Amino acid sequence: MTTLIPLLALVRKDLRLFFSDRRSVIVSFVVPIAIASFFGSIFSGTNNREPARIAVAIVDHDSSAISTGIVAAAGADKNFRLTSPAEAEARDAVKRGRASVAVIIPAGFGAAAGNAFFGNGDKPPLDLVYDPSRAMEVAMVRGILTQHVMEAVSREMFGGEQGRKMVAETLPQIAASSMPADEKRALADMLASVQKFYSQQPPVAGEATRRGITMPYTVREEAMTAGSNIAYNGYAHSFGGMAIQFLLFAMANAGIEMLLERQRGLWKRLRSAPVSRVTLLAGKGVSGTAISLMILLVSFAFAIIVFGVRIHGSVAGFFSVAIACAMMASAFGLLVAAIGGTPATARGVTTLAVLMMVMLGGAWVPTFIFPAWLQQFTMIVPVRWAVDGLDAMTWRGIGISGAVVPTLVLLGFTVVFGTIAIACFKWEEA
């Protein structure tokens, strides 16, 4: 009881100081909600919105049946927002960032591509002028364009005028060639059959119905969560990540405030009172945990009310991860106070440390985009476990089992941070 009274007094004092500072309250509660709302609107993954189209400019210098088919197919593609300017305008649009890619089809492309389709000529170049800041979009355009080019070329070569002409020209060349007789006969028979097929097609109907090589499969997509009725809500991830970031900043700031108190001689005066080192740090730890937990819960309450975020997993698991995360952040603040040196030095170092933790922990962007070695390295970052645990309890819909490991790991970080803080604690500046 003797220890509990000063402990509660320290906790009450810290909470009162926190809520009396209007700027601190705004930064801790309002700012993470605002930033999380912004990130959530970008990564929400809702299906009722029109997908963002890639701005692509196509310049057709060929005007052949094949190049015209490529342009028509690209124009009908739902992934592209297509324009067909002059080449100079297309290059300028890419340079100014108004277009991601400019596709330039050179003169003679259709004829050369048709010859190369059967291996009878060199492959013609298809020029891509791209914005270097949009490498992912360039890769998408390259893949989608491959499909449209193959369809246009094969459609023309299997049923168009260029294909008929090529077969008629190739048959005499095969007969005069020096290839083995059996190969010559097999190739001639195949081309003769193709020519016969062409001749049996009605000119108008054949032109309207002929098709080229298409993708031999369709894709059925299914978003995988722990329940069939659970839809991905990007706001759940963004609110978890931003809340963790700002509770870490709040606790780092609390640690710096402790350094200021020590600098002013407050700790030295407390030393004459019946307050031990453990009691002082425990009081700061309890108040820090309470403030951190409030930041996290207020952020998620806003997300639940405004953006429809739901705890699809275990409510008990969600609170266990949230409490463990709050304790870890509070212990981090104590660590700052114990080893931070001067307030000015600690402020710069802790800002960098918090930013590195939230960046590597997946609070800003998902960790799957990191290199493989970096993904493994992030396992030693406490934010990674906090983010994964909150994701598991919200949109992933995993039960209590998904909270056990993150909770234990976060508690482990709490013990490590707290132990170092107690060992390095100093009543006075050196």
C-alpha positions, 0 to 999 in steps of 0.5 A: 500500500505504501508503494501504491499511493505514490505510484497512483499519484505519479500516474494521475499526474502524468495523465493530467499533464497529457490532457492539459496539453491541447497540442499533445492531444491533437497530435496524438489523436486527431493527426493519426486519424487524419493520416490513416483516413488518407492512406486508407482511401488509397489502399482501401481496395473497394470493389465498387470504384472504377479502377485507375487506368494507366495513361498510355499514348499510342503513335501509329506510323504504320497504319497497317491492318496489324497496327490498327488492330493493336490500337483498337484493342488497346483502346478497348482495354479497361486498364488503359486510358488511351490517347493517339497524339503525334509523336512529339506530343506523346513524348512531351506528355511522358516527359511532363508526367501526363502519360506513363508510357508512349507506344510508338509503332514504326512504319513497316511494323505490320509487314515485318511482324507478320514475317517474323511470326512464322520465323521468316524475318527479323523481329521489328522493334516496338518503341516504348517511351516511359516515365522512369518514376512509374516502373510498375505501370511500365511493366503492366503496359508491356505485359498487356501490350504483348497480348494485344500484339499477338492477337493482332498479328495472328489474326492477320496472319491466319485470316487476313490479306497479308497471311494469304499473300505470304502463303502464296509467296512461300509455297514456291519458295519451299518447292525451290528450297534445299531442305529435306524432301520429307520436311519440304512436303510436310511444310508445303502440305500445312501451308496448302491446307491453310491456303485452302482454309482461307479460300473457303472463307466468305470474304465479308463474313470471314473478315468479321469473324476471324480471330487470332491467338487469344489467352487459352484460359480465364482467371477466377479471382478470390480474395482469401481471408478467414471467412467467406463473408469478410471483405478486405478493408484497407482502413483497418491496416492504415489505422493500425499502422498510423495509431502505432506510429503516433503512440510511439511518437507520444511515448518518445516525447514522454521519455524526452519530458522525463529527461527535461524533468531530470534536467530541472532537478525534479528527479533529484527532489523525488529521490528524497521522497519515498519513491524508489527507482522502480516505483518512478519508472512503473508509474511512468510505464502505467501512465504511458500504457494508458495513454498509448492504449487510448490512442489506439482504441480511439483511432480504431473506434473512429475507423469502426464508426466512420469507415466500417472497420470490423474486428472479424477475428477475436475481440479478446485477441484484439485487446491482447495485441492492443494492450501488449502494443501499448506496453511496448510503446510505453517501455520504449519511452522509458528506454528513451528516458534512461539512455537518451542523454540530453533532451536535444540529442534524444529528440533527434535519435528517437525521431529517427528510431520511430520512423525506421521502426514504422517504415520497416514494420509495415505501418506505411506500406506492406512488407511484401514489397520489400526485398526478401532479406529485408522481410526477414530482417523486419521480424526483429522490429516490434512494429511488424508484430503489432501490425500483423497482430492487428491485421489478423484480428481485423480484416484477416478474421483469424481467431485468438490463435493469430494474436498469441504470437504477436502478443508474446513477442510484444511483451518480450520487447516490453521486458527487454526495453523495461529491463534496460531502462531500469539498469541504465536509470540515473537520478541525475545527469552525468 
